[in-house]
Amino acid sequence: GGRVYERFFDCPLDYSQPDSDQRVRVFVRHIVPLGKEGKVHELPFMLYLQGGPGYECQLPASVKGGWHALAIKEGYQILLIDQRGTGLSSPINADSLEARFTTTDEKAGYVSHFRADNIVRDCEFVRKVLCEGRADGEAKKLALLGQSFGGFCITTYLSLFPNSISKAFITGGVPPLVDSPDAVYQATYRRMLSRNKQYYDKYPRDIQRVRTIIKHLDKTDVKLPDSGTLSPRRFQQLGIFFGFTGGFDKVHQLVFKAADDLATTGKLTTHTLTAIADSQSFDTNPLYCILHESIYCQEGNASLWSAHRVREEQFAAEFEHSWDIISTREDSSSPVYFTGESVYPWMLEDYAQLRRLKDVGHALAERSGWGQLYDTSVLARNTVPVAGATYYNDMFVDFNLSEQTANSIQGFKQWVTNEYHHNGLRADSRVMSYLVDLLRGDITDL
């Protein structure tokens, strides 16, 4: 369905110092519809911004389905960008930081340049290179599609470079226009509680299974194949899958297998431990942990491990459990609740690769020198056609906060639906086609 070109761009680390020797390499997969290679300098671009933060953009197995097919049908060539710090774009990990820097301050200072504002500036850098020589106007603009954190980046793009965008589509990623993360976690913990109750309604026998697993993890030092520690608190993080279509079933299969291991062998098998480790990507994509809460921080605000503080201060009764009580009260029917996408300081101990980034993670959590990601005055005067899917039951991006933002962006066409969870774009190609029709004006009754 398409010919793939693999492109690298040499971008400034800090765009306030564009001539500095400090650079980052940005990787972009460029997909041109088959048979139209000769029009590579004419066809408009659609740039896809991946969710995260901290995840690379995967090359699709085929562009004959999903949103890729629709983009090609609409006449676009596609740009799949590995956001800086991910994939092939100067990836951030313990090895790469240790190879370049000696002190924690140097490492944290470097990572601080990997937020949405500079991701957007990289996209603008790429746009200028690929559109060089084109006539001014629409031919030099990008159409944008952003999933989850990608939608956060689009909102920053609309704030910084609105004249570079022809149109934009956001799925599950209309960001809250907050100054710090606390309000976000106050809302999303409530969503987590609701999803936990739905999970145990679907799999009531997992209440006892999970308690048995937690009891074992509390009394046993369980090491994962990658040398990480499978603690009770880390096991709770499997609840991140509750935010996705099919997530209940995925967690249940892991719980069922782990409980069966304990019943038959008295320990968790390598097969089960590997499956659990493979389902948690914080070690392979460490930015998701150490930079996650900063995506909600505006100028002058530090995150200070917001999810951890909010949990302890406001949701301790629901998410904090005494493992001693669980160990001694076998007949108790109270469930152990899973957590969602929240990140915590103890992750820098339980995850093998994150241990090597412990000082950097804490330094970034205490950092307050962040810049502004959004310009509300520019958004209020927006003229770029924008449509977004807001999922009413989204566990990661709170509906109420997203709705406030959508109402703050002039001309934003919002589709509110409870048909999908956070991964609606991947789960059903109708999501993208609906947004295209909505922006075109073919759908008016919301």
Summary of the structure (lengths in Angstrom):
residues: 446
radius of gyration: 22.4
end to end distance: 33.7
largest distance: 73.7
contacts: 1509
relative contact order: 0.14
helix: 46%
strand: 13%
